[in-house]
Amino acid sequence: MSKGRFGVHGGQYIPELLMNAVIELEEAYNHFKDDPQFTAELNDLLKNYAGRPSLLYYAEKMTKDLKGAKVYLKREDLNHTGSHKINNVLGQVLLAKRMGKTRVIAETGAGQHGVATATAAALMGMECEIFMGKEDTERQALNVFRMELLGAKVHAVTSGTQTLKDAVNETMREWSKRVHDTHYVLGSVMGPHPFPTIVRDFQSIISREIKKQIIEKEGKLPDVVMACVGGGSNAIGAFYDFIGDSSVQLIGCEAAGHGVDTDKHAATMTKGTLGIFHGMKSYFCQDEYGQIAPVYSISAGLDYPGVGPEHANLRDTGRAQYVAITDDEAVGAFEYLSRTEGIIPAIESSHAVAYAMKLAPTMSKDQVIVVCLSGRGDKDVAAIARYRGVQIYE
Amino acid sequence: MNKLEQAFSSGKAFIPFITAGDPSLEITEQLVLKMAEAGADLIELGIPFSDPVAEGPVIQEADYRALSGGVTTDKIFDMVERVRKSCNVPIAFMTYANPIFSYGTEKFLRKCSDTGIDAVIVPDIPFEEKEELAPFCKEYDVKLISMIAPTSKERVRMIVEEAEGFVYCVSSMGVTGVRDEIGNDAKEMIKQVKAVKDIPCAIGFGISNPEQAAEMARFSDGVIVGSAIVKIIAQYGVECIPHVEAYVREMKSAIK
């Protein structure tokens, strides 16, 4: 079996042209991940630039309203650039710099990863190009301008379904044109090995902090940790340090779009089948001939037909459960959290909030749920207004 | 001599690529027959994939055209079966890992063997993942073609030692598509291959005109041309057959 496996999932299904690039990346990562200077520099950036540790906030009003388990929110939305994406990006761009690369490229869905990459590239003096599905450049127009403001060049991808999967295709194509000076900052726990491992390691700071913070506040581990899942980077980050703690239930919330029984969803775990795509073996939404299905979600960041291989394995082993949340439920949660706690969550994160709203009332008052609030919702305000029939454009 | 060896046995091989089902499977069937008549030594038949990451825009669009026309892997097998009634030209399938895996890898290769497919080329199955296909390729005697690229360097030995049929040398960095200039990487790569073992080397990616083909044929055993042909098909649609036939004739004579 090849490298980077999580059960049967993972691997390195990429063109020969890119093999030496991922091997070089793996070697560099293994070298630097325990290098005291590298980790000191990264920790300094995480603290003084990104603003870590992020808060673990007790959502008291939400808890009282739901009349069940205590709900805590892990405030990744308070990080610099407004989401958990910065955790991975600072690590990867720093690594790329150590590898002697001068240019970074990245895919982006909602634009959060693109913004984070453009930010880190600006900070560290790297050239930066972002690939974003044309449809996403339209629904997240503000983020496009934000990336340009940060000095990045944004390419609107017009191939295929013009969303996140096509942005990944195009970034891989671009990487195969120029590997010598370019690092592909993959934004989620997906793609060929070593990306799922590197991204998970950089994101696992979320669960390490949660564990420390919840023990300080509650004197015990949480009963449930939940997070939204597109590719799955904030979820794996929130789960990772709890995988060995069998009392902690791990729940990933994927996008059911208009419903898992319609053809408009992105519910890979609920409806997908085993396949090989984007460098990895995992679950994908696809037809019987292995053609990748066009997927749909109101959330550009969850609008992806696959899922990271470590999640696929957590599902296979039963260690984590995955549920599907519809657009309606997510928008409801978006509005609910805004009104109840004065926190506007990203529409992606709203999928996790929506499930917390369902689950908390079924649990007892001495139980604890931690919801990873992966990003802030400023970018989504116009889209939600349109969803409610108010014609606002950014 | 197996059929792949036969492809390289009469001088330099000309290897055209077309996407099955672009613009229709009926046209693809006729194209295979006519390209064989025009001197193609091996035909690369693409099974379209929704997300062909190693392809440039020309072949991407051919894949979309074919898929939106309703082509499926089963229909392609049926078409190959019809071709085989009158034509013995070596044929290799070129596709991605997922269409094979989702079809059922064993079932796919058994059908390749049953219908007379001689080889498979799968750009997203590198050496490290070849166990995904190799045991079934062996069982059903379908050659799994190995690819090497300008970035392969010290990997060439390991890849070539286990290579069979021929080695597909990716001429230059990037994805498939017509290039104005093809660097010197290919020449160097082929030297490296031949130092490992005597196996035919065909060069692909970027070759479009007779001059480039002739130049590449000087130091290789065969020339693979995809995007340039797919462009002709895109331009002429159902009327493409004589144009493709003439192109194949011209290219074949350029490398003689």
Interface residues (C-beta under 8 A of the other chain):
Chain A: M1 S2 K3 G11 Q12 Y13 I14 P15 E16 L17 L18 M19 N20 A21 S159 G160 K165 D166 N169 M172 R173 S176 K177 R178 V179 T273 L274 G275 I276 F277 H278 G279 F284 Q286 E288 Y289 G290 Q291 I292
Chain B: F49 S50 D51 V53 A54 G56 P57 Q60 Y64 L67 T72 T73 D74 Y96 A97 N98 P99 I100 F101 S102 Y103 P123 D124 I125 P126 F127 E128 E129 E131 E132 M147 I148 A149 P150 T151 S152 K153 R155 I159 V170 M173 G174 V175
